Amino acid sequence: MAKKEYFFRILILGFLTALGPFSIDMYLPGFKDIAKDLHTTTNDVALSLSSFFIGLAAGQLLYGPLLDKFGRKKPLYVGLMLYIVASVGCMTVTSVNSLIALRAVEAIGSCAAAVASMAMVRDLFPVEENAKVFSLLMIIVALSPMLAPAVGTAITAALGWRWVFVILSAIGLFTLIASIFKLSVSYQPDKSISLKPLPIISNFILVFKNPQFYTYVFTGAFAFSGLFAYVAGAPLVLMDVYHLSKDAFGYIFAGMSVSFIGCSQLNTLVLRKYKSEQIVRVAVVVQVIVGIFFVLFCVFGWAGLWGILTFIFLSLSCLGFISSNTSALALAPFARNAGSASAVLGALQLGMGSLTSGIIGLYKVPNAVPLASIMAVTSALAAIVLFIGSRNIRQQVEVNAAETVMVH
């Protein structure tokens, strides 16, 4: 593959992967302005964020079978057009209920981009390069929590909150055009795949029966839940307990992203010498050890602000190695129905992460113990799944066409 083609593929897949996160983070700074303009409360506006998450969870599973039956491009185009139309609708709303409904539609559209991008990594690149490609995509995904709120703040201050959705529409349109002209056909449609409920459910069940898939998808999902715990718990710990200003919190939040991004890229170098499964084992064990010490230091009051930040930094660094490799290993057995497998993977990560965020939101203890405990528990569950599930994997990664799970 030529370097120029490789670059464009990574760039477009990165835009597809980051479309959902950008849609979440970019309009958050405008909550107060939206509430004032629509004559409602910020709590009601926050329901539009909840509806977006519901749309994401539902859309993940919707697009999997469609991508396998009709190929990657047609469902992707439909989803992106739906996203663009819904974003334009959000720009013109006059009531908060309309915003809530349109955000759900917008999320369903963005799901096509997320699921298709993961499936196309499996289609467009050799299996042994998948972990490296996922590491590169993580740069764009990890940058979105840093860039999107800053961009959203600037746009809202200068032009008003409605222009945030104008920009999102433009991003969706650019991604659609780039996908049409710069992404090659990566998968031939399989008309034999049924879209009836029973075969679809059977297909998902068979995907789950693959030992390599369920081992690495749950390992990755549990480990990734620690990131959701950090995002949900960090404002309480850093701003309420340690009384950091909004600016200081923003700088720290951005700095923590460096650990995840940096190790995702370091992973590409480590892969030259070690296999993905070896990297995952070491990273999971280290994350468990970090989690145990994190809890002990918080319980006994030894951590302090910088100690807490150090433990979080180390845990997110481990996640940088875990996330890319578990995604690649989970999808490796599926050459034909990677769309369904990608949908299940995304839905599990989002669902478990959202559950973790909800759990940590229940705790109002004025210290970092709940955050440390949940991050330690999620890493421990990831380790348990990995070491038990690995025993059932007969053949790692190298899977030929005859071994690919298919349902007709």
C-alpha positions as CSV (number, residue, x, y, z in Angstrom):
1,M,0.0,0.0,0.0
2,A,1.4,3.4,-1.0
3,K,2.2,5.8,1.9
4,K,-0.2,8.4,0.5
5,E,-3.1,5.9,0.4
6,Y,-2.3,4.6,3.8
7,F,-2.3,8.2,5.2
8,F,-5.7,9.1,3.7
9,R,-7.2,5.8,4.9
10,I,-6.0,6.4,8.5
11,L,-7.2,10.1,8.4
12,I,-10.7,9.3,7.1
13,L,-11.1,6.4,9.5
14,G,-10.0,8.7,12.3
15,F,-12.6,11.3,11.3
16,L,-15.3,8.5,11.3
17,T,-14.2,7.2,14.7
18,A,-14.1,10.7,16.3
19,L,-17.4,11.9,14.9
20,G,-19.4,10.7,17.9
21,P,-17.0,12.0,20.6
22,F,-16.8,15.4,18.9
23,S,-20.6,15.5,18.8
24,I,-20.7,15.0,22.5
25,D,-17.9,17.3,23.7
26,M,-18.3,20.2,21.3
27,Y,-21.7,21.5,22.5
28,L,-21.2,21.0,26.2
29,P,-19.8,24.6,26.8
30,G,-23.0,26.0,25.4
31,F,-25.4,24.4,27.8
32,K,-26.3,27.6,29.7
33,D,-26.7,29.5,26.4
34,I,-28.9,26.8,25.0
35,A,-31.1,26.7,28.1
36,K,-31.5,30.5,28.0
37,D,-32.3,30.6,24.3
38,L,-34.8,27.7,24.6
39,H,-36.4,29.1,27.8
40,T,-35.6,26.0,29.8
41,T,-33.1,24.7,32.4
42,T,-29.6,23.2,32.0
43,N,-30.9,20.0,33.5
44,D,-33.4,19.7,30.6
45,V,-30.7,20.5,28.1
46,A,-28.6,17.7,29.7
47,L,-31.3,15.3,28.7
48,S,-30.1,15.9,25.1
49,L,-26.8,14.3,26.2
50,S,-28.6,11.3,27.6
51,S,-30.7,10.9,24.5
52,F,-27.4,11.0,22.5
53,F,-26.0,8.2,24.5
54,I,-29.2,6.1,24.1
55,G,-29.0,6.7,20.4
56,L,-25.3,5.6,20.4
57,A,-26.1,2.4,22.3
58,A,-29.0,1.5,20.0
59,G,-27.3,2.4,16.8
60,Q,-24.2,0.3,17.5
61,L,-26.2,-2.9,17.1
62,L,-28.4,-1.6,14.3
63,Y,-25.6,-1.0,11.8
64,G,-23.7,-4.3,12.4
65,P,-25.9,-6.5,10.3
66,L,-26.5,-3.8,7.7
67,L,-22.8,-3.4,7.2
68,D,-22.4,-7.1,6.6
69,K,-25.4,-7.5,4.3
70,F,-25.0,-4.3,2.1
71,G,-21.3,-3.7,2.4
72,R,-19.6,-1.0,4.3
73,K,-20.2,2.1,2.1
74,K,-24.0,2.2,1.6
75,P,-25.0,2.0,5.3
76,L,-22.1,4.5,6.1
77,Y,-23.4,7.0,3.5
78,V,-27.0,6.7,4.9
79,G,-25.8,7.1,8.4
80,L,-23.7,10.2,7.6
81,M,-26.5,11.8,5.7
82,L,-28.8,11.2,8.6
83,Y,-26.2,12.7,10.9
84,I,-25.9,15.8,8.7
85,V,-29.7,16.3,8.5
86,A,-30.1,15.9,12.3
87,S,-27.3,18.3,13.0
88,V,-28.9,20.9,10.7
89,G,-32.2,20.2,12.6
90,C,-30.4,20.8,16.0
91,M,-29.2,24.2,14.6
92,T,-32.8,25.3,14.0
93,V,-34.7,24.0,17.0
94,T,-37.0,26.2,19.0
95,S,-37.7,23.8,21.9
96,V,-35.7,21.6,24.2
97,N,-37.8,18.6,23.3
98,S,-37.0,18.9,19.7
99,L,-33.3,19.1,20.6
100,I,-33.5,16.0,22.7
101,A,-35.2,14.0,19.9
102,L,-32.8,15.3,17.2
103,R,-29.8,14.5,19.3
104,A,-30.9,10.9,19.4
105,V,-31.3,10.8,15.7
106,E,-27.9,12.5,15.3
107,A,-26.3,9.8,17.5
108,I,-27.8,7.0,15.4
109,G,-26.3,8.6,12.3
110,S,-22.9,8.9,13.9
111,C,-23.0,5.2,14.9
112,A,-22.7,4.3,11.2
113,A,-19.3,6.1,11.2
114,A,-18.1,4.4,14.4
115,V,-19.1,0.9,13.5
116,A,-18.0,1.1,9.9
117,S,-14.6,2.5,10.8
118,M,-13.8,-0.4,13.1
119,A,-15.0,-3.0,10.5
120,M,-13.0,-1.3,7.8
121,V,-9.8,-1.5,9.8
122,R,-10.4,-5.3,9.7
123,D,-11.2,-5.2,6.0
124,L,-8.5,-2.8,4.7
125,F,-5.5,-3.8,6.6
126,P,-3.8,-7.1,7.3
127,V,-4.7,-8.7,10.7
128,E,-1.2,-8.3,12.0
129,E,-1.4,-4.5,11.4
130,N,-4.8,-4.0,13.0
131,A,-3.4,-3.1,16.5
132,K,-1.1,-0.5,14.9
133,V,-3.9,1.1,13.0
134,F,-6.2,1.2,16.1
135,S,-3.3,2.9,17.9
136,L,-3.1,5.6,15.2
137,L,-6.9,6.1,15.4
138,M,-6.6,6.6,19.1
139,I,-4.7,9.8,18.5
140,I,-7.8,11.4,17.0
141,V,-10.2,9.9,19.5
142,A,-8.1,10.9,22.5
143,L,-7.6,14.5,21.1
144,S,-11.4,15.0,20.9
145,P,-11.9,15.6,24.7
146,M,-9.2,18.2,24.5
147,L,-10.0,20.0,21.3
148,A,-13.8,19.8,21.0
149,P,-14.7,21.7,24.3
150,A,-12.2,24.4,23.4
151,V,-13.5,24.7,19.9
152,G,-17.1,24.7,21.2
153,T,-16.3,27.4,23.7
154,A,-14.8,29.6,21.1
155,I,-17.6,29.1,18.6
156,T,-20.3,29.7,21.2
157,A,-18.7,32.9,22.5
158,A,-18.1,34.3,19.0
159,L,-21.1,33.1,17.0
160,G,-23.6,31.5,19.4
161,W,-24.4,27.8,20.2
162,R,-26.3,27.1,17.0
163,W,-23.1,27.5,15.0
164,V,-21.6,24.5,16.9
165,F,-24.1,22.3,15.0
166,V,-23.3,24.2,11.7
167,I,-19.6,23.1,12.3
168,L,-20.7,19.5,13.1
169,S,-22.8,19.4,9.9
170,A,-19.8,20.6,7.9
171,I,-17.6,17.9,9.6
172,G,-20.2,15.3,8.7
173,L,-20.4,16.5,5.1
174,F,-16.6,16.6,4.7
175,T,-16.4,13.0,6.1
176,L,-19.1,11.9,3.7
177,I,-17.3,13.3,0.7
178,A,-13.9,12.0,1.8
179,S,-15.5,8.5,2.3
180,I,-17.0,8.5,-1.2
181,F,-13.9,9.5,-3.0
182,K,-11.0,8.3,-0.9
183,L,-12.1,5.1,0.7
184,S,-12.0,2.0,-1.5
185,V,-14.5,-0.7,-1.4
186,S,-13.3,-2.9,1.5
187,Y,-16.0,-5.6,1.6
188,Q,-18.4,-7.3,-0.9
189,P,-22.0,-7.4,0.3
190,D,-23.3,-10.7,1.5
191,K,-27.0,-10.9,0.4
192,S,-27.4,-14.3,2.2
193,I,-27.3,-12.5,5.6
194,S,-30.8,-12.1,6.9
195,L,-32.1,-9.0,8.5
196,K,-34.9,-10.8,10.3
197,P,-34.7,-10.6,14.1
198,L,-34.0,-14.2,14.9
199,P,-31.0,-14.6,12.5
200,I,-29.6,-11.3,13.7
201,I,-29.8,-12.4,17.3
202,S,-28.3,-15.8,16.3
203,N,-25.5,-14.0,14.6
204,F,-24.7,-12.0,17.6
205,I,-24.8,-15.1,19.8
206,L,-22.4,-16.9,17.5
207,V,-20.0,-13.9,17.6
208,F,-20.1,-14.1,21.4
209,K,-19.3,-17.8,21.3
210,N,-15.9,-17.2,19.7
211,P,-13.5,-17.5,22.7
212,Q,-11.0,-15.0,21.3
213,F,-13.8,-12.4,20.8
214,Y,-15.5,-12.6,24.2
215,T,-12.1,-12.8,26.0
216,Y,-10.7,-9.6,24.5
217,V,-13.9,-7.7,24.1
218,F,-14.7,-8.0,27.8
219,T,-11.1,-7.4,28.8
220,G,-11.0,-4.2,26.7
221,A,-14.5,-3.1,27.9
222,F,-13.7,-3.5,31.6
223,A,-10.4,-1.7,31.2
224,F,-12.0,1.0,29.2
225,S,-14.6,1.5,31.9
226,G,-11.8,2.9,34.1
227,L,-11.5,5.8,31.6
228,F,-15.3,6.5,32.0
229,A,-14.9,6.4,35.8
230,Y,-12.1,8.9,35.6
231,V,-14.1,11.3,33.3
232,A,-17.1,11.1,35.7
233,G,-15.2,11.2,39.0
234,A,-12.3,13.6,38.2
235,P,-14.5,16.9,38.4
236,L,-15.7,15.9,41.9
237,V,-12.2,15.0,43.2
238,L,-10.2,17.7,41.6
239,M,-12.6,20.7,41.7
240,D,-14.7,19.9,44.8
241,V,-12.2,18.2,47.0
242,Y,-9.0,19.9,46.0
243,H,-10.7,23.1,44.8
244,L,-9.0,23.5,41.5
245,S,-10.2,26.2,39.2
246,K,-11.9,25.4,35.9
247,D,-8.8,26.5,34.0
248,A,-6.5,24.3,36.1
249,F,-8.9,21.4,35.8
250,G,-8.9,21.8,32.0
251,Y,-5.1,21.8,31.8
252,I,-4.9,18.7,34.0
253,F,-7.6,17.0,32.0
254,A,-5.7,17.7,28.8
255,G,-2.4,16.6,30.3
256,M,-3.9,13.2,31.4
257,S,-4.9,12.6,27.8
258,V,-1.2,12.7,26.9
259,S,-0.7,9.4,28.8
260,F,-3.4,7.6,26.8
261,I,-2.3,9.1,23.5
262,G,1.4,8.6,24.1
263,C,1.1,5.0,25.1
264,S,-1.2,4.3,22.2
265,Q,1.6,5.5,19.9
266,L,4.3,3.8,21.9
267,N,2.3,0.6,21.3
268,T,3.1,0.7,17.6
269,L,6.8,0.5,18.4
270,V,6.4,-2.2,21.0
271,L,4.4,-4.3,18.5
272,R,7.6,-4.6,16.4
273,K,9.1,-6.9,19.0
274,Y,6.1,-8.3,20.9
275,K,2.7,-9.8,20.0
276,S,-0.5,-8.0,20.9
277,E,-1.6,-10.7,23.4
278,Q,1.7,-10.4,25.2
279,I,1.4,-6.6,25.5
280,V,-2.2,-6.9,26.8
281,R,-1.2,-9.4,29.5
282,V,1.6,-7.2,30.9
283,A,-0.5,-4.0,30.6
284,V,-3.5,-5.5,32.4
285,V,-1.3,-6.8,35.3
286,V,0.4,-3.5,35.7
287,Q,-2.9,-1.7,35.7
288,V,-4.2,-4.0,38.5
289,I,-1.1,-3.3,40.6
290,V,-1.5,0.5,40.0
291,G,-5.2,0.2,41.0
292,I,-4.4,-1.7,44.3
293,F,-1.8,0.9,45.3
294,F,-4.2,3.7,44.3
295,V,-6.8,2.4,46.7
296,L,-4.4,1.9,49.5
297,F,-2.9,5.4,49.2
298,C,-6.3,7.0,49.1
299,V,-7.7,5.0,52.1
300,F,-4.8,5.8,54.3
301,G,-4.5,9.4,53.1
302,W,-1.0,9.1,51.6
303,A,-1.8,10.2,48.1
304,G,-2.6,13.9,48.0
305,L,-3.3,15.7,44.8
306,W,-0.1,14.8,43.0
307,G,-0.3,11.2,44.1
308,I,-3.8,10.9,42.8
309,L,-2.8,12.4,39.5
310,T,0.2,10.1,39.3
311,F,-1.9,6.9,39.8
312,I,-4.5,8.1,37.2
313,F,-1.8,8.9,34.7
314,L,-0.3,5.4,35.1
315,S,-3.7,3.7,34.8
316,L,-4.5,5.6,31.6
317,S,-1.1,4.8,30.3
318,C,-1.8,1.1,30.7
319,L,-5.1,1.6,28.9
320,G,-3.3,3.1,25.9
321,F,-1.7,-0.3,25.5
322,I,-4.8,-2.4,26.3
323,S,-7.4,-0.7,24.2
324,S,-5.8,-0.9,20.7
325,N,-4.6,-4.4,21.2
326,T,-7.8,-5.9,22.6
327,S,-9.9,-4.3,19.8
328,A,-7.6,-5.8,17.2
329,L,-7.6,-9.2,18.8
330,A,-11.3,-9.3,19.3
331,L,-12.0,-8.5,15.6
332,A,-9.3,-10.7,14.2
333,P,-11.4,-13.9,13.8
334,F,-14.0,-12.1,11.7
335,A,-13.2,-11.6,8.1
336,R,-16.8,-11.7,6.8
337,N,-19.0,-10.4,9.6
338,A,-16.7,-7.8,11.1
339,G,-19.6,-5.3,11.0
340,S,-21.6,-7.3,13.6
341,A,-18.5,-8.0,15.7
342,S,-17.6,-4.3,15.6
343,A,-21.1,-3.3,16.6
344,V,-21.1,-5.7,19.6
345,L,-17.6,-4.4,20.6
346,G,-18.7,-0.7,20.5
347,A,-22.0,-1.4,22.3
348,L,-20.3,-3.2,25.1
349,Q,-17.6,-0.6,25.6
350,L,-20.2,2.2,25.6
351,G,-22.7,0.3,27.8
352,M,-20.2,-0.8,30.4
353,G,-18.6,2.7,30.4
354,S,-21.9,4.4,30.9
355,L,-22.8,2.0,33.7
356,T,-19.5,2.8,35.4
357,S,-20.1,6.5,35.1
358,G,-23.5,6.1,36.6
359,I,-22.2,4.1,39.6
360,I,-19.5,6.7,40.4
361,G,-22.1,9.4,40.2
362,L,-23.9,7.8,43.1
363,Y,-21.0,8.5,45.5
364,K,-20.8,11.9,47.1
365,V,-17.9,11.1,49.4
366,P,-15.5,14.0,49.7
367,N,-12.3,12.1,48.7
368,A,-10.8,10.0,45.9
369,V,-11.6,6.6,47.4
370,P,-14.7,5.8,45.2
371,L,-12.8,6.8,42.1
372,A,-9.8,4.7,43.0
373,S,-11.9,1.7,44.0
374,I,-13.9,1.7,40.8
375,M,-10.8,2.0,38.7
376,A,-9.2,-0.8,40.6
377,V,-12.2,-3.1,40.3
378,T,-12.6,-2.5,36.6
379,S,-8.9,-3.4,36.0
380,A,-9.2,-6.5,38.2
381,L,-12.3,-7.7,36.3
382,A,-10.3,-7.1,33.0
383,A,-7.5,-9.3,34.4
384,I,-9.9,-12.1,35.5
385,V,-11.6,-12.2,32.1
386,L,-8.3,-12.2,30.3
387,F,-6.6,-15.0,32.2
388,I,-9.7,-17.3,32.4
389,G,-10.8,-16.6,28.8
390,S,-7.4,-17.2,27.4
391,R,-7.5,-20.8,28.4
392,N,-10.4,-21.4,25.9
393,I,-8.6,-19.8,22.9
394,R,-7.2,-22.6,20.7
395,Q,-5.7,-20.5,18.0
396,Q,-4.6,-16.9,18.5
397,V,-5.3,-14.3,15.9
398,E,-4.4,-16.3,12.8
399,V,-7.8,-17.3,11.5
400,N,-8.5,-18.5,7.9
401,A,-11.8,-18.2,6.0
402,A,-13.0,-21.6,7.0
403,E,-12.9,-20.6,10.6
404,T,-14.8,-17.4,10.2
405,V,-18.1,-17.2,12.0
406,M,-21.0,-16.8,9.6
407,V,-24.7,-17.1,9.8
408,H,-26.9,-17.4,6.7
